Amino acid sequence: MEKIVVADMIKIITLMSEIIIKNEVYFCELDSVAGDGDFGMSVAKGFKKLQEDWDEISKEDIGTFLRDCGMIITEHCGGASGPIWGSAFRGAGKYAMGKQELTLQEFSDLMQSAIDAIQKRGKAQLGDKTLLDAVIPATESLKVSASSNVDILEAMKISAEAAVAGAEKTKDMVASKGRATYVGERSLSFPDAGAMAIGIIFTEIAQGMNL
């Protein structure tokens, strides 16, 4: 696979929606240790609405599609998830506006744009025990694969492994952003729910794209 076209991005987000909804309870369980325990429900709520409004979302180009998804996610995901996940989608959409296809390098740039949007919104950095601890390593992996001319599907698999490894590292971090900051040192030895979710989502998307 040399490029990601509109149909591929639609498949990626379709898989993402299915994975998030399927794991709603599990993601809540992950969040119950250091958060409110509603992370899975909050994110799934937005992606269920995304599925409901699917036919109304523009699919004329990658950027418009992601932007429209982001608007729904921002409005309907609960708690902090709406602004954070919605910002990611809108940032990615802004980068890809008008594009019918993406090279691996462009896909890594799109992911970086999503990270930039998240950081602009939430001010979190690598090591703050948030979903960025999975997303940033995954994106850096994509950049390395792009510079090495790795096939996109293989790059996604390697990137997912980097996301999982990054999520695992959050067990050794004390949360400095989000609701988990309230439990302080007690968040040690437990992974961040958002980072773990990203690891699962990226892994299953990579598997699904290879089918």
C-alpha positions in Angstrom: 0.0 0.0 0.0 1.7 3.2 -1.2 -0.9 5.8 -0.4 -3.9 6.4 1.8 -6.9 7.4 -0.3 -10.3 8.8 0.9 -11.8 5.2 1.0 -8.9 4.1 3.2 -9.4 7.0 5.7 -13.1 6.2 5.8 -12.2 2.6 6.7 -9.8 3.7 9.4 -12.4 5.9 11.1 -15.0 3.2 10.7 -12.7 0.7 12.4 -11.9 3.3 15.1 -15.6 3.8 15.8 -16.3 0.1 16.1 -13.3 -0.5 18.4 -14.2 2.3 20.7 -17.8 1.3 21.0 -16.8 -2.4 21.5 -14.4 -1.4 24.3 -16.6 1.1 26.1 -16.9 -0.9 29.3 -13.2 -1.9 29.3 -12.1 1.7 28.8 -14.3 2.8 31.7 -12.6 0.1 33.9 -9.2 1.4 32.9 -10.3 4.9 33.9 -11.8 3.8 37.2 -8.4 3.6 39.0 -7.3 7.2 38.6 -10.2 9.0 36.8 -14.0 9.2 37.0 -14.5 5.8 35.4 -16.5 7.3 32.6 -13.8 7.6 29.9 -15.1 4.7 27.7 -18.7 6.0 27.9 -17.7 9.6 27.1 -15.7 8.6 24.0 -18.2 6.0 22.8 -21.0 8.5 23.1 -19.4 10.7 20.4 -18.5 7.8 18.1 -22.0 6.3 18.4 -23.3 9.7 17.2 -20.7 9.6 14.4 -22.2 6.3 13.2 -25.7 7.7 13.4 -24.8 10.7 11.3 -22.5 8.8 9.0 -24.5 9.5 5.8 -24.5 13.2 6.4 -20.7 13.5 6.7 -18.9 14.8 3.7 -16.5 12.3 2.1 -15.3 14.4 -0.9 -11.8 14.6 0.4 -9.8 13.4 3.5 -9.6 16.8 5.2 -13.3 17.6 4.9 -14.2 14.1 6.1 -12.0 14.4 9.2 -13.1 17.9 9.9 -16.8 16.9 9.8 -16.1 13.9 12.0 -14.3 16.2 14.4 -17.2 18.5 14.7 -19.5 15.7 15.8 -16.9 14.3 18.2 -16.4 17.7 19.8 -20.0 18.2 20.4 -21.1 14.7 21.5 -18.1 13.1 23.3 -18.5 13.7 27.0 -16.2 15.4 29.5 -12.7 16.4 28.4 -12.8 13.8 25.6 -14.9 16.0 23.3 -12.5 18.9 23.2 -9.4 16.7 23.1 -10.4 14.1 20.5 -12.3 16.7 18.5 -9.3 19.0 18.4 -7.2 16.0 17.1 -9.7 15.4 14.3 -10.0 19.0 13.3 -6.3 19.5 13.3 -5.8 16.5 11.1 -8.7 17.7 8.9 -7.1 21.1 8.5 -3.8 19.6 7.3 -5.5 17.3 4.8 -8.1 19.8 3.5 -8.6 19.2 -0.2 -6.4 16.1 -0.3 -7.6 12.9 -2.1 -4.6 10.9 -1.0 -1.7 10.9 1.5 1.8 9.4 1.3 3.2 7.9 4.4 5.1 11.1 5.0 1.9 13.1 4.7 0.1 10.7 7.0 2.8 11.2 9.6 2.4 15.0 9.1 -1.3 14.6 9.5 -0.8 12.8 12.8 1.6 15.5 13.9 -1.0 18.1 13.2 -3.5 16.2 15.4 -0.9 16.2 18.2 -0.3 19.9 17.8 -4.0 20.5 18.0 -4.3 18.4 21.2 -1.4 20.2 22.8 -2.7 23.6 21.9 -6.0 22.6 23.6 -4.8 20.7 26.6 -1.2 21.9 27.1 0.0 18.3 27.8 3.5 17.1 26.9 5.1 13.7 26.6 5.4 12.2 30.1 2.3 13.9 31.5 0.5 10.5 31.6 -2.1 11.3 28.9 -3.1 9.7 25.6 -0.2 11.7 24.0 2.2 9.2 25.6 0.9 6.7 23.1 0.1 9.0 20.2 3.5 10.8 20.1 5.6 7.6 19.9 3.3 6.2 17.3 3.7 9.3 15.2 7.4 9.4 15.6 7.4 5.8 14.4 5.5 6.8 11.3 8.1 9.5 10.5 10.9 6.9 10.8 9.1 4.5 8.5 8.4 7.3 6.0 12.1 8.1 5.8 12.9 4.4 5.4 10.3 3.9 2.6 8.4 1.3 4.6 5.0 0.2 3.2 2.1 2.0 4.8 0.4 -1.1 6.2 3.7 -2.3 7.8 4.3 1.2 9.1 0.9 1.2 10.7 1.7 -2.1 12.4 5.0 -0.8 13.7 3.4 2.5 14.8 0.7 0.6 16.8 3.5 -1.3 18.6 5.1 2.0 19.5 1.7 3.2 20.8 1.3 0.1 23.0 4.8 0.5 24.4 4.2 4.2 25.1 1.0 3.3 26.9 2.8 0.7 29.1 5.3 3.4 30.1 2.5 5.5 31.7 2.4 2.9 34.5 5.7 4.5 35.8 4.4 8.1 35.6 2.5 10.3 38.0 -0.3 12.2 36.3 0.2 15.9 35.9 -2.8 16.6 33.7 -6.5 15.7 33.8 -8.6 14.1 36.5 -5.9 11.7 37.5 -3.8 14.5 39.0 -6.2 14.4 42.0 -4.9 10.9 43.1 -1.3 12.0 42.6 1.2 9.2 43.6 -1.6 6.7 43.7 -1.7 6.8 39.9 1.7 5.1 39.9 1.7 1.5 38.7 -1.5 2.0 36.8 -1.5 2.9 33.1 -3.3 6.0 31.7 -6.7 5.0 30.3 -6.4 7.3 27.2 -3.0 6.0 26.3 -4.1 2.4 26.7 -7.1 3.1 24.5 -4.9 4.5 21.8 -2.7 1.4 21.9 -5.7 -0.9 21.5 -7.3 1.3 18.8 -4.1 1.6 16.7 -3.4 -2.1 17.0 -6.8 -3.2 15.9 -6.9 -0.6 13.1 -3.5 -1.9 11.8 -4.9 -5.4 11.9 -8.2 -4.4 10.2 -6.4 -2.5 7.4 -4.4 -5.6 6.6 -7.5 -7.8 6.1 
